[in-house]
C-alpha cells in the first residue's frame, strides 16, 4: 500500500526534475501529477524564486531551478534522509 506524498516531497520532485530545465508536460509526467496540481505548485515555485521561467521559443517555455531552489532541494533531501523517507 502506498502512502500519499507530502507537499514538500512533491516540491522536491519538481525541483529535481527542473535541475536541467524542463517543460510543463515533462514535469507533470515525471512527478505524476495532474495539470491543476502542476499549475498550483509552479505558481508557488515561481513566486518564491525557486524556479525561473525561460522562454526558448513561442510557445516553448522551460523551467529551471534557481540557486535558491537548489539549496532548498539539498535541505529537503537532508531532512528526508534523516527521517529515512525515500522519494
HTML snippet that shows the backbone in 3Dmol.js (N, CA, C, O; Angstrom):
<script src="https://3Dmol.org/build/3Dmol-min.js"></script>
<div id="view" style="width:600px;height:400px;position:relative"></div>
<script>
const pdb = `
ATOM      1  N   UNK A   1       0.850  -1.175   0.000  1.00  0.00           N
ATOM      2  CA  UNK A   1       0.000   0.000   0.000  1.00  0.00           C
ATOM      3  C   UNK A   1       0.894   1.236   0.000  1.00  0.00           C
ATOM      4  O   UNK A   1       1.805   1.343   0.821  1.00  0.00           O
ATOM      5  N   UNK A   2       0.641   2.157  -0.905  1.00  0.00           N
ATOM      6  CA  UNK A   2       1.465   3.359  -0.976  1.00  0.00           C
ATOM      7  C   UNK A   2       0.847   4.483  -0.150  1.00  0.00           C
ATOM      8  O   UNK A   2      -0.363   4.523   0.072  1.00  0.00           O
ATOM      9  N   UNK A   3       1.691   5.374   0.288  1.00  0.00           N
ATOM     10  CA  UNK A   3       1.222   6.498   1.085  1.00  0.00           C
ATOM     11  C   UNK A   3       1.169   7.742   0.212  1.00  0.00           C
ATOM     12  O   UNK A   3       1.794   7.805  -0.846  1.00  0.00           O
ATOM     13  N   UNK A   4       0.423   8.717   0.668  1.00  0.00           N
ATOM     14  CA  UNK A   4       0.327   9.983  -0.060  1.00  0.00           C
ATOM     15  C   UNK A   4       1.616  10.775   0.120  1.00  0.00           C
ATOM     16  O   UNK A   4       2.239  10.729   1.181  1.00  0.00           O
ATOM     17  N   UNK A   5       2.006  11.492  -0.911  1.00  0.00           N
ATOM     18  CA  UNK A   5       3.195  12.338  -0.828  1.00  0.00           C
ATOM     19  C   UNK A   5       2.836  13.648  -0.147  1.00  0.00           C
ATOM     20  O   UNK A   5       1.733  14.172  -0.309  1.00  0.00           O
ATOM     21  N   UNK A   6       3.778  14.158   0.608  1.00  0.00           N
ATOM     22  CA  UNK A   6       3.573  15.460   1.231  1.00  0.00           C
ATOM     23  C   UNK A   6       3.861  16.554   0.204  1.00  0.00           C
ATOM     24  O   UNK A   6       4.448  16.296  -0.847  1.00  0.00           O
ATOM     25  N   UNK A   7       3.441  17.774   0.522  1.00  0.00           N
ATOM     26  CA  UNK A   7       3.731  18.917  -0.351  1.00  0.00           C
ATOM     27  C   UNK A   7       5.234  19.076  -0.542  1.00  0.00           C
ATOM     28  O   UNK A   7       5.697  19.387  -1.639  1.00  0.00           O
ATOM     29  N   UNK A   8       5.987  18.864   0.523  1.00  0.00           N
ATOM     30  CA  UNK A   8       7.441  19.009   0.463  1.00  0.00           C
ATOM     31  C   UNK A   8       8.044  17.979  -0.488  1.00  0.00           C
ATOM     32  O   UNK A   8       8.959  18.296  -1.248  1.00  0.00           O
ATOM     33  N   UNK A   9       7.537  16.753  -0.449  1.00  0.00           N
ATOM     34  CA  UNK A   9       8.044  15.714  -1.343  1.00  0.00           C
ATOM     35  C   UNK A   9       7.739  16.043  -2.805  1.00  0.00           C
ATOM     36  O   UNK A   9       8.569  15.814  -3.685  1.00  0.00           O
ATOM     37  N   UNK A  10       6.556  16.576  -3.055  1.00  0.00           N
ATOM     38  CA  UNK A  10       6.180  16.960  -4.420  1.00  0.00           C
ATOM     39  C   UNK A  10       7.072  18.100  -4.906  1.00  0.00           C
ATOM     40  O   UNK A  10       7.549  18.076  -6.040  1.00  0.00           O
ATOM     41  N   UNK A  11       7.296  19.089  -4.059  1.00  0.00           N
ATOM     42  CA  UNK A  11       8.163  20.217  -4.412  1.00  0.00           C
ATOM     43  C   UNK A  11       9.570  19.712  -4.717  1.00  0.00           C
ATOM     44  O   UNK A  11      10.182  20.147  -5.692  1.00  0.00           O
ATOM     45  N   UNK A  12      10.088  18.802  -3.897  1.00  0.00           N
ATOM     46  CA  UNK A  12      11.426  18.252  -4.115  1.00  0.00           C
ATOM     47  C   UNK A  12      11.501  17.534  -5.461  1.00  0.00           C
ATOM     48  O   UNK A  12      12.479  17.690  -6.191  1.00  0.00           O
ATOM     49  N   UNK A  13      10.489  16.759  -5.791  1.00  0.00           N
ATOM     50  CA  UNK A  13      10.466  16.045  -7.066  1.00  0.00           C
ATOM     51  C   UNK A  13      10.428  17.019  -8.241  1.00  0.00           C
ATOM     52  O   UNK A  13      11.086  16.797  -9.258  1.00  0.00           O
ATOM     53  N   UNK A  14       9.655  18.101  -8.101  1.00  0.00           N
ATOM     54  CA  UNK A  14       9.579  19.105  -9.163  1.00  0.00           C
ATOM     55  C   UNK A  14      10.922  19.814  -9.333  1.00  0.00           C
ATOM     56  O   UNK A  14      11.368  20.045 -10.457  1.00  0.00           O
ATOM     57  N   UNK A  15      11.555  20.154  -8.230  1.00  0.00           N
ATOM     58  CA  UNK A  15      12.856  20.821  -8.299  1.00  0.00           C
ATOM     59  C   UNK A  15      13.894  19.894  -8.929  1.00  0.00           C
ATOM     60  O   UNK A  15      14.711  20.334  -9.738  1.00  0.00           O
ATOM     61  N   UNK A  16      13.864  18.640  -8.569  1.00  0.00           N
ATOM     62  CA  UNK A  16      14.805  17.669  -9.124  1.00  0.00           C
ATOM     63  C   UNK A  16      14.602  17.549 -10.633  1.00  0.00           C
ATOM     64  O   UNK A  16      15.570  17.449 -11.388  1.00  0.00           O
ATOM     65  N   UNK A  17      13.373  17.558 -11.058  1.00  0.00           N
ATOM     66  CA  UNK A  17      13.046  17.447 -12.478  1.00  0.00           C
ATOM     67  C   UNK A  17      13.532  18.678 -13.251  1.00  0.00           C
ATOM     68  O   UNK A  17      13.937  18.566 -14.407  1.00  0.00           O
ATOM     69  N   UNK A  18      13.491  19.841 -12.615  1.00  0.00           N
ATOM     70  CA  UNK A  18      13.861  21.080 -13.284  1.00  0.00           C
ATOM     71  C   UNK A  18      15.321  21.465 -13.166  1.00  0.00           C
ATOM     72  O   UNK A  18      15.701  22.562 -13.575  1.00  0.00           O
ATOM     73  N   UNK A  19      16.148  20.588 -12.616  1.00  0.00           N
ATOM     74  CA  UNK A  19      17.568  20.924 -12.453  1.00  0.00           C
ATOM     75  C   UNK A  19      18.243  21.223 -13.787  1.00  0.00           C
ATOM     76  O   UNK A  19      19.094  22.109 -13.864  1.00  0.00           O
ATOM     77  N   UNK A  20      17.872  20.499 -14.827  1.00  0.00           N
ATOM     78  CA  UNK A  20      18.456  20.728 -16.153  1.00  0.00           C
ATOM     79  C   UNK A  20      17.479  21.425 -17.087  1.00  0.00           C
ATOM     80  O   UNK A  20      17.706  21.503 -18.294  1.00  0.00           O
ATOM     81  N   UNK A  21      16.404  21.925 -16.527  1.00  0.00           N
ATOM     82  CA  UNK A  21      15.370  22.582 -17.316  1.00  0.00           C
ATOM     83  C   UNK A  21      14.349  21.568 -17.795  1.00  0.00           C
ATOM     84  O   UNK A  21      14.710  20.490 -18.267  1.00  0.00           O
ATOM     85  N   UNK A  22      13.084  21.908 -17.675  1.00  0.00           N
ATOM     86  CA  UNK A  22      12.013  21.006 -18.092  1.00  0.00           C
ATOM     87  C   UNK A  22      10.772  21.811 -18.438  1.00  0.00           C
ATOM     88  O   UNK A  22      10.535  22.882 -17.878  1.00  0.00           O
ATOM     89  N   UNK A  23       9.993  21.293 -19.355  1.00  0.00           N
ATOM     90  CA  UNK A  23       8.725  21.910 -19.711  1.00  0.00           C
ATOM     91  C   UNK A  23       7.618  21.408 -18.795  1.00  0.00           C
ATOM     92  O   UNK A  23       7.815  20.485 -18.005  1.00  0.00           O
ATOM     93  N   UNK A  24       6.457  22.030 -18.917  1.00  0.00           N
ATOM     94  CA  UNK A  24       5.323  21.655 -18.065  1.00  0.00           C
ATOM     95  C   UNK A  24       4.951  20.184 -18.210  1.00  0.00           C
ATOM     96  O   UNK A  24       4.741  19.490 -17.215  1.00  0.00           O
ATOM     97  N   UNK A  25       4.871  19.715 -19.446  1.00  0.00           N
ATOM     98  CA  UNK A  25       4.455  18.332 -19.674  1.00  0.00           C
ATOM     99  C   UNK A  25       5.453  17.355 -19.063  1.00  0.00           C
ATOM    100  O   UNK A  25       5.063  16.369 -18.439  1.00  0.00           O
ATOM    101  N   UNK A  26       6.732  17.633 -19.246  1.00  0.00           N
ATOM    102  CA  UNK A  26       7.779  16.769 -18.687  1.00  0.00           C
ATOM    103  C   UNK A  26       7.684  16.714 -17.162  1.00  0.00           C
ATOM    104  O   UNK A  26       7.780  15.643 -16.563  1.00  0.00           O
ATOM    105  N   UNK A  27       7.495  17.873 -16.545  1.00  0.00           N
ATOM    106  CA  UNK A  27       7.367  17.922 -15.084  1.00  0.00           C
ATOM    107  C   UNK A  27       6.128  17.156 -14.644  1.00  0.00           C
ATOM    108  O   UNK A  27       6.184  16.348 -13.717  1.00  0.00           O
ATOM    109  N   UNK A  28       5.013  17.414 -15.312  1.00  0.00           N
ATOM    110  CA  UNK A  28       3.736  16.798 -14.940  1.00  0.00           C
ATOM    111  C   UNK A  28       3.828  15.270 -14.974  1.00  0.00           C
ATOM    112  O   UNK A  28       3.373  14.605 -14.044  1.00  0.00           O
ATOM    113  N   UNK A  29       4.414  14.709 -16.039  1.00  0.00           N
ATOM    114  CA  UNK A  29       4.509  13.256 -16.148  1.00  0.00           C
ATOM    115  C   UNK A  29       5.596  12.682 -15.241  1.00  0.00           C
ATOM    116  O   UNK A  29       5.405  11.615 -14.659  1.00  0.00           O
ATOM    117  N   UNK A  30       6.722  13.363 -15.109  1.00  0.00           N
ATOM    118  CA  UNK A  30       7.818  12.865 -14.262  1.00  0.00           C
ATOM    119  C   UNK A  30       7.415  12.809 -12.798  1.00  0.00           C
ATOM    120  O   UNK A  30       7.777  11.877 -12.079  1.00  0.00           O
ATOM    121  N   UNK A  31       6.658  13.820 -12.359  1.00  0.00           N
ATOM    122  CA  UNK A  31       6.272  13.919 -10.955  1.00  0.00           C
ATOM    123  C   UNK A  31       4.934  13.218 -10.707  1.00  0.00           C
ATOM    124  O   UNK A  31       4.518  13.051  -9.560  1.00  0.00           O
ATOM    125  N   UNK A  32       4.266  12.813 -11.788  1.00  0.00           N
ATOM    126  CA  UNK A  32       2.997  12.095 -11.694  1.00  0.00           C
ATOM    127  C   UNK A  32       1.935  12.944 -10.981  1.00  0.00           C
ATOM    128  O   UNK A  32       1.483  12.620  -9.883  1.00  0.00           O
ATOM    129  N   UNK A  33       1.561  14.027 -11.638  1.00  0.00           N
ATOM    130  CA  UNK A  33       0.568  14.933 -11.072  1.00  0.00           C
ATOM    131  C   UNK A  33      -0.391  15.408 -12.146  1.00  0.00           C
ATOM    132  O   UNK A  33      -0.113  15.284 -13.339  1.00  0.00           O
ATOM    133  N   UNK A  34      -1.512  15.947 -11.722  1.00  0.00           N
ATOM    134  CA  UNK A  34      -2.494  16.483 -12.661  1.00  0.00           C
ATOM    135  C   UNK A  34      -2.054  17.874 -13.116  1.00  0.00           C
ATOM    136  O   UNK A  34      -1.164  18.487 -12.526  1.00  0.00           O
ATOM    137  N   UNK A  35      -2.700  18.354 -14.177  1.00  0.00           N
ATOM    138  CA  UNK A  35      -2.376  19.690 -14.676  1.00  0.00           C
ATOM    139  C   UNK A  35      -2.728  20.754 -13.636  1.00  0.00           C
ATOM    140  O   UNK A  35      -1.992  21.728 -13.477  1.00  0.00           O
ATOM    141  N   UNK A  36      -3.837  20.578 -12.933  1.00  0.00           N
ATOM    142  CA  UNK A  36      -4.238  21.538 -11.899  1.00  0.00           C
ATOM    143  C   UNK A  36      -3.194  21.593 -10.777  1.00  0.00           C
ATOM    144  O   UNK A  36      -2.855  22.673 -10.293  1.00  0.00           O
ATOM    145  N   UNK A  37      -2.694  20.440 -10.372  1.00  0.00           N
ATOM    146  CA  UNK A  37      -1.646  20.410  -9.338  1.00  0.00           C
ATOM    147  C   UNK A  37      -0.382  21.089  -9.849  1.00  0.00           C
ATOM    148  O   UNK A  37       0.258  21.859  -9.132  1.00  0.00           O
ATOM    149  N   UNK A  38      -0.033  20.793 -11.091  1.00  0.00           N
ATOM    150  CA  UNK A  38       1.160  21.393 -11.696  1.00  0.00           C
ATOM    151  C   UNK A  38       1.071  22.911 -11.654  1.00  0.00           C
ATOM    152  O   UNK A  38       2.029  23.580 -11.266  1.00  0.00           O
ATOM    153  N   UNK A  39      -0.074  23.459 -12.051  1.00  0.00           N
ATOM    154  CA  UNK A  39      -0.263  24.913 -12.064  1.00  0.00           C
ATOM    155  C   UNK A  39      -0.091  25.499 -10.654  1.00  0.00           C
ATOM    156  O   UNK A  39       0.573  26.519 -10.473  1.00  0.00           O
ATOM    157  N   UNK A  40      -0.691  24.845  -9.672  1.00  0.00           N
ATOM    158  CA  UNK A  40      -0.634  25.308  -8.287  1.00  0.00           C
ATOM    159  C   UNK A  40       0.814  25.330  -7.780  1.00  0.00           C
ATOM    160  O   UNK A  40       1.262  26.329  -7.216  1.00  0.00           O
ATOM    161  N   UNK A  41       1.534  24.236  -7.982  1.00  0.00           N
ATOM    162  CA  UNK A  41       2.897  24.145  -7.474  1.00  0.00           C
ATOM    163  C   UNK A  41       3.858  25.046  -8.250  1.00  0.00           C
ATOM    164  O   UNK A  41       4.756  25.643  -7.656  1.00  0.00           O
ATOM    165  N   UNK A  42       3.681  25.151  -9.570  1.00  0.00           N
ATOM    166  CA  UNK A  42       4.543  26.035 -10.362  1.00  0.00           C
ATOM    167  C   UNK A  42       4.366  27.487  -9.930  1.00  0.00           C
ATOM    168  O   UNK A  42       5.336  28.240  -9.835  1.00  0.00           O
ATOM    169  N   UNK A  43       3.133  27.868  -9.672  1.00  0.00           N
ATOM    170  CA  UNK A  43       2.862  29.228  -9.199  1.00  0.00           C
ATOM    171  C   UNK A  43       3.617  29.487  -7.894  1.00  0.00           C
ATOM    172  O   UNK A  43       4.226  30.542  -7.719  1.00  0.00           O
ATOM    173  N   UNK A  44       3.571  28.512  -6.981  1.00  0.00           N
ATOM    174  CA  UNK A  44       4.279  28.631  -5.706  1.00  0.00           C
ATOM    175  C   UNK A  44       5.789  28.725  -5.933  1.00  0.00           C
ATOM    176  O   UNK A  44       6.449  29.594  -5.364  1.00  0.00           O
ATOM    177  N   UNK A  45       6.332  27.840  -6.756  1.00  0.00           N
ATOM    178  CA  UNK A  45       7.777  27.824  -7.001  1.00  0.00           C
ATOM    179  C   UNK A  45       8.252  29.110  -7.668  1.00  0.00           C
ATOM    180  O   UNK A  45       9.311  29.634  -7.321  1.00  0.00           O
ATOM    181  N   UNK A  46       7.484  29.616  -8.614  1.00  0.00           N
ATOM    182  CA  UNK A  46       7.844  30.857  -9.303  1.00  0.00           C
ATOM    183  C   UNK A  46       7.759  32.063  -8.363  1.00  0.00           C
ATOM    184  O   UNK A  46       8.645  32.918  -8.365  1.00  0.00           O
ATOM    185  N   UNK A  47       6.702  32.130  -7.570  1.00  0.00           N
ATOM    186  CA  UNK A  47       6.511  33.286  -6.679  1.00  0.00           C
ATOM    187  C   UNK A  47       7.549  33.338  -5.561  1.00  0.00           C
ATOM    188  O   UNK A  47       7.794  34.400  -4.990  1.00  0.00           O
ATOM    189  N   UNK A  48       8.157  32.198  -5.249  1.00  0.00           N
ATOM    190  CA  UNK A  48       9.188  32.159  -4.206  1.00  0.00           C
ATOM    191  C   UNK A  48      10.602  32.092  -4.784  1.00  0.00           C
ATOM    192  O   UNK A  48      11.556  31.776  -4.074  1.00  0.00           O
ATOM    193  N   UNK A  49      10.727  32.390  -6.076  1.00  0.00           N
ATOM    194  CA  UNK A  49      12.023  32.401  -6.765  1.00  0.00           C
ATOM    195  C   UNK A  49      12.795  31.094  -6.619  1.00  0.00           C
ATOM    196  O   UNK A  49      14.019  31.101  -6.488  1.00  0.00           O
ATOM    197  N   UNK A  50      12.080  29.979  -6.643  1.00  0.00           N
ATOM    198  CA  UNK A  50      12.728  28.672  -6.561  1.00  0.00           C
ATOM    199  C   UNK A  50      12.981  28.099  -7.957  1.00  0.00           C
ATOM    200  O   UNK A  50      13.863  27.259  -8.143  1.00  0.00           O
ATOM    201  N   UNK A  51      12.199  28.562  -8.934  1.00  0.00           N
ATOM    202  CA  UNK A  51      12.420  28.230 -10.344  1.00  0.00           C
ATOM    203  C   UNK A  51      12.232  29.503 -11.169  1.00  0.00           C
ATOM    204  O   UNK A  51      11.558  30.443 -10.750  1.00  0.00           O
ATOM    205  N   UNK A  52      12.845  29.504 -12.348  1.00  0.00           N
ATOM    206  CA  UNK A  52      12.655  30.607 -13.282  1.00  0.00           C
ATOM    207  C   UNK A  52      12.017  30.061 -14.552  1.00  0.00           C
ATOM    208  O   UNK A  52      12.212  28.904 -14.923  1.00  0.00           O
ATOM    209  N   UNK A  53      11.262  30.916 -15.196  1.00  0.00           N
ATOM    210  CA  UNK A  53      10.583  30.573 -16.448  1.00  0.00           C
ATOM    211  C   UNK A  53      11.423  31.142 -17.582  1.00  0.00           C
ATOM    212  O   UNK A  53      11.647  32.351 -17.648  1.00  0.00           O
ATOM    213  N   UNK A  54      11.889  30.267 -18.480  1.00  0.00           N
ATOM    214  CA  UNK A  54      12.735  30.695 -19.589  1.00  0.00           C
ATOM    215  C   UNK A  54      12.012  30.388 -20.890  1.00  0.00           C
ATOM    216  O   UNK A  54      11.693  29.233 -21.173  1.00  0.00           O
ATOM    217  N   UNK A  55      11.755  31.413 -21.672  1.00  0.00           N
ATOM    218  CA  UNK A  55      11.090  31.226 -22.959  1.00  0.00           C
ATOM    219  C   UNK A  55      12.151  30.896 -24.000  1.00  0.00           C
ATOM    220  O   UNK A  55      13.037  31.706 -24.272  1.00  0.00           O
ATOM    221  N   UNK A  56      12.057  29.708 -24.580  1.00  0.00           N
ATOM    222  CA  UNK A  56      13.031  29.270 -25.573  1.00  0.00           C
ATOM    223  C   UNK A  56      12.447  29.284 -26.983  1.00  0.00           C
ATOM    224  O   UNK A  56      13.085  28.821 -27.929  1.00  0.00           O
ATOM    225  N   UNK A  57      11.278  29.797 -27.115  1.00  0.00           N
ATOM    226  CA  UNK A  57      10.591  29.889 -28.399  1.00  0.00           C
ATOM    227  C   UNK A  57       9.145  30.220 -28.118  1.00  0.00           C
ATOM    228  O   UNK A  57       8.731  30.343 -26.965  1.00  0.00           O
ATOM    229  N   UNK A  58       8.386  30.362 -29.178  1.00  0.00           N
ATOM    230  CA  UNK A  58       6.980  30.652 -28.970  1.00  0.00           C
ATOM    231  C   UNK A  58       6.189  29.436 -29.383  1.00  0.00           C
ATOM    232  O   UNK A  58       6.226  29.113 -30.571  1.00  0.00           O
ATOM    233  N   UNK A  59       5.502  28.752 -28.561  1.00  0.00           N
ATOM    234  CA  UNK A  59       5.180  28.991 -27.152  1.00  0.00           C
ATOM    235  C   UNK A  59       6.018  28.147 -26.190  1.00  0.00           C
ATOM    236  O   UNK A  59       5.582  27.891 -25.068  1.00  0.00           O
ATOM    237  N   UNK A  60       7.199  27.714 -26.600  1.00  0.00           N
ATOM    238  CA  UNK A  60       8.018  26.797 -25.798  1.00  0.00           C
ATOM    239  C   UNK A  60       8.626  27.490 -24.575  1.00  0.00           C
ATOM    240  O   UNK A  60       9.359  28.471 -24.699  1.00  0.00           O
ATOM    241  N   UNK A  61       8.306  26.962 -23.399  1.00  0.00           N
ATOM    242  CA  UNK A  61       8.797  27.509 -22.128  1.00  0.00           C
ATOM    243  C   UNK A  61       9.418  26.375 -21.331  1.00  0.00           C
ATOM    244  O   UNK A  61       8.887  25.265 -21.290  1.00  0.00           O
ATOM    245  N   UNK A  62      10.553  26.664 -20.696  1.00  0.00           N
ATOM    246  CA  UNK A  62      11.204  25.690 -19.819  1.00  0.00           C
ATOM    247  C   UNK A  62      11.370  26.322 -18.449  1.00  0.00           C
ATOM    248  O   UNK A  62      11.499  27.539 -18.315  1.00  0.00           O
ATOM    249  N   UNK A  63      11.364  25.478 -17.445  1.00  0.00           N
ATOM    250  CA  UNK A  63      11.518  25.929 -16.065  1.00  0.00           C
ATOM    251  C   UNK A  63      12.843  25.405 -15.528  1.00  0.00           C
ATOM    252  O   UNK A  63      13.143  24.214 -15.618  1.00  0.00           O
ATOM    253  N   UNK A  64      13.627  26.319 -14.970  1.00  0.00           N
ATOM    254  CA  UNK A  64      14.949  25.980 -14.444  1.00  0.00           C
ATOM    255  C   UNK A  64      14.994  26.305 -12.953  1.00  0.00           C
ATOM    256  O   UNK A  64      14.440  27.307 -12.501  1.00  0.00           O
ATOM    257  N   UNK A  65      15.660  25.444 -12.209  1.00  0.00           N
ATOM    258  CA  UNK A  65      15.819  25.653 -10.769  1.00  0.00           C
ATOM    259  C   UNK A  65      16.821  26.781 -10.539  1.00  0.00           C
ATOM    260  O   UNK A  65      17.871  26.826 -11.179  1.00  0.00           O
ATOM    261  N   UNK A  66      16.497  27.682  -9.631  1.00  0.00           N
ATOM    262  CA  UNK A  66      17.399  28.770  -9.262  1.00  0.00           C
ATOM    263  C   UNK A  66      18.375  28.275  -8.190  1.00  0.00           C
ATOM    264  O   UNK A  66      18.259  27.153  -7.697  1.00  0.00           O
ATOM    265  N   UNK A  67      19.330  29.126  -7.846  1.00  0.00           N
ATOM    266  CA  UNK A  67      20.279  28.794  -6.771  1.00  0.00           C
ATOM    267  C   UNK A  67      19.511  28.551  -5.472  1.00  0.00           C
ATOM    268  O   UNK A  67      19.802  27.609  -4.735  1.00  0.00           O
ATOM    269  N   UNK A  68      18.540  29.402  -5.203  1.00  0.00           N
ATOM    270  CA  UNK A  68      17.709  29.263  -4.003  1.00  0.00           C
ATOM    271  C   UNK A  68      16.949  27.930  -4.032  1.00  0.00           C
ATOM    272  O   UNK A  68      16.830  27.264  -3.004  1.00  0.00           O
ATOM    273  N   UNK A  69      16.442  27.548  -5.191  1.00  0.00           N
ATOM    274  CA  UNK A  69      15.727  26.286  -5.338  1.00  0.00           C
ATOM    275  C   UNK A  69      16.638  25.089  -5.129  1.00  0.00           C
ATOM    276  O   UNK A  69      16.242  24.097  -4.518  1.00  0.00           O
ATOM    277  N   UNK A  70      17.874  25.184  -5.644  1.00  0.00           N
ATOM    278  CA  UNK A  70      18.841  24.094  -5.473  1.00  0.00           C
ATOM    279  C   UNK A  70      19.203  23.931  -3.994  1.00  0.00           C
ATOM    280  O   UNK A  70      19.357  22.812  -3.504  1.00  0.00           O
ATOM    281  N   UNK A  71      19.335  25.052  -3.295  1.00  0.00           N
ATOM    282  CA  UNK A  71      19.639  24.995  -1.861  1.00  0.00           C
ATOM    283  C   UNK A  71      18.475  24.372  -1.092  1.00  0.00           C
ATOM    284  O   UNK A  71      18.684  23.583  -0.171  1.00  0.00           O
ATOM    285  N   UNK A  72      17.259  24.728  -1.473  1.00  0.00           N
ATOM    286  CA  UNK A  72      16.081  24.137  -0.824  1.00  0.00           C
ATOM    287  C   UNK A  72      16.036  22.630  -1.068  1.00  0.00           C
ATOM    288  O   UNK A  72      15.755  21.856  -0.152  1.00  0.00           O
ATOM    289  N   UNK A  73      16.313  22.216  -2.302  1.00  0.00           N
ATOM    290  CA  UNK A  73      16.303  20.791  -2.627  1.00  0.00           C
ATOM    291  C   UNK A  73      17.323  20.032  -1.789  1.00  0.00           C
ATOM    292  O   UNK A  73      17.032  18.944  -1.294  1.00  0.00           O
ATOM    293  N   UNK A  74      18.514  20.598  -1.626  1.00  0.00           N
ATOM    294  CA  UNK A  74      19.537  19.977  -0.775  1.00  0.00           C
ATOM    295  C   UNK A  74      19.037  19.820   0.655  1.00  0.00           C
ATOM    296  O   UNK A  74      19.224  18.774   1.277  1.00  0.00           O
ATOM    297  N   UNK A  75      18.404  20.865   1.169  1.00  0.00           N
ATOM    298  CA  UNK A  75      17.880  20.831   2.535  1.00  0.00           C
ATOM    299  C   UNK A  75      16.780  19.786   2.684  1.00  0.00           C
ATOM    300  O   UNK A  75      16.760  19.034   3.657  1.00  0.00           O
ATOM    301  N   UNK A  76      15.871  19.743   1.722  1.00  0.00           N
ATOM    302  CA  UNK A  76      14.788  18.757   1.763  1.00  0.00           C
ATOM    303  C   UNK A  76      15.363  17.350   1.739  1.00  0.00           C
ATOM    304  O   UNK A  76      14.943  16.489   2.512  1.00  0.00           O
ATOM    305  N   UNK A  77      16.328  17.115   0.848  1.00  0.00           N
ATOM    306  CA  UNK A  77      16.941  15.789   0.752  1.00  0.00           C
ATOM    307  C   UNK A  77      17.603  15.398   2.069  1.00  0.00           C
ATOM    308  O   UNK A  77      17.527  14.240   2.479  1.00  0.00           O
ATOM    309  N   UNK A  78      18.246  16.344   2.728  1.00  0.00           N
ATOM    310  CA  UNK A  78      18.898  16.070   4.017  1.00  0.00           C
ATOM    311  C   UNK A  78      17.871  15.676   5.069  1.00  0.00           C
ATOM    312  O   UNK A  78      18.068  14.709   5.805  1.00  0.00           O
ATOM    313  N   UNK A  79      16.777  16.424   5.140  1.00  0.00           N
ATOM    314  CA  UNK A  79      15.730  16.136   6.118  1.00  0.00           C
ATOM    315  C   UNK A  79      15.093  14.773   5.838  1.00  0.00           C
ATOM    316  O   UNK A  79      14.882  13.986   6.760  1.00  0.00           O
ATOM    317  N   UNK A  80      14.789  14.495   4.574  1.00  0.00           N
ATOM    318  CA  UNK A  80      14.172  13.220   4.222  1.00  0.00           C
ATOM    319  C   UNK A  80      15.114  12.055   4.520  1.00  0.00           C
ATOM    320  O   UNK A  80      14.671  10.975   4.911  1.00  0.00           O
ATOM    321  N   UNK A  81      16.411  12.280   4.332  1.00  0.00           N
ATOM    322  CA  UNK A  81      17.397  11.241   4.646  1.00  0.00           C
ATOM    323  C   UNK A  81      17.435  10.974   6.152  1.00  0.00           C
ATOM    324  O   UNK A  81      17.469   9.822   6.586  1.00  0.00           O
ATOM    325  N   UNK A  82      17.428  12.035   6.933  1.00  0.00           N
ATOM    326  CA  UNK A  82      17.427  11.892   8.390  1.00  0.00           C
ATOM    327  C   UNK A  82      16.177  11.150   8.859  1.00  0.00           C
ATOM    328  O   UNK A  82      16.241  10.312   9.758  1.00  0.00           O
ATOM    329  N   UNK A  83      15.041  11.469   8.240  1.00  0.00           N
ATOM    330  CA  UNK A  83      13.770  10.824   8.611  1.00  0.00           C
ATOM    331  C   UNK A  83      13.593   9.456   7.957  1.00  0.00           C
ATOM    332  O   UNK A  83      12.608   8.761   8.206  1.00  0.00           O
ATOM    333  N   UNK A  84      14.567   9.074   7.109  1.00  0.00           N
ATOM    334  CA  UNK A  84      14.556   7.795   6.408  1.00  0.00           C
ATOM    335  C   UNK A  84      13.320   7.652   5.528  1.00  0.00           C
ATOM    336  O   UNK A  84      12.641   6.625   5.544  1.00  0.00           O
ATOM    337  N   UNK A  85      13.038   8.726   4.745  1.00  0.00           N
ATOM    338  CA  UNK A  85      11.935   8.721   3.787  1.00  0.00           C
ATOM    339  C   UNK A  85      12.538   8.767   2.389  1.00  0.00           C
ATOM    340  O   UNK A  85      13.334   9.655   2.081  1.00  0.00           O
ATOM    341  N   UNK A  86      12.162   7.817   1.545  1.00  0.00           N
ATOM    342  CA  UNK A  86      12.652   7.790   0.181  1.00  0.00           C
ATOM    343  C   UNK A  86      11.599   8.336  -0.765  1.00  0.00           C
ATOM    344  O   UNK A  86      10.403   8.097  -0.597  1.00  0.00           O
ATOM    345  N   UNK A  87      12.074   9.083  -1.775  1.00  0.00           N
ATOM    346  CA  UNK A  87      11.157   9.582  -2.800  1.00  0.00           C
ATOM    347  C   UNK A  87      11.126   8.619  -3.956  1.00  0.00           C
ATOM    348  O   UNK A  87      10.413   8.849  -4.933  1.00  0.00           O
TER     349      UNK A  87
END
`;
const viewer = $3Dmol.createViewer("view");
viewer.addModel(pdb, "pdb");
viewer.setStyle({}, {cartoon: {color: "spectrum"}});
viewer.zoomTo();
viewer.render();
</script>
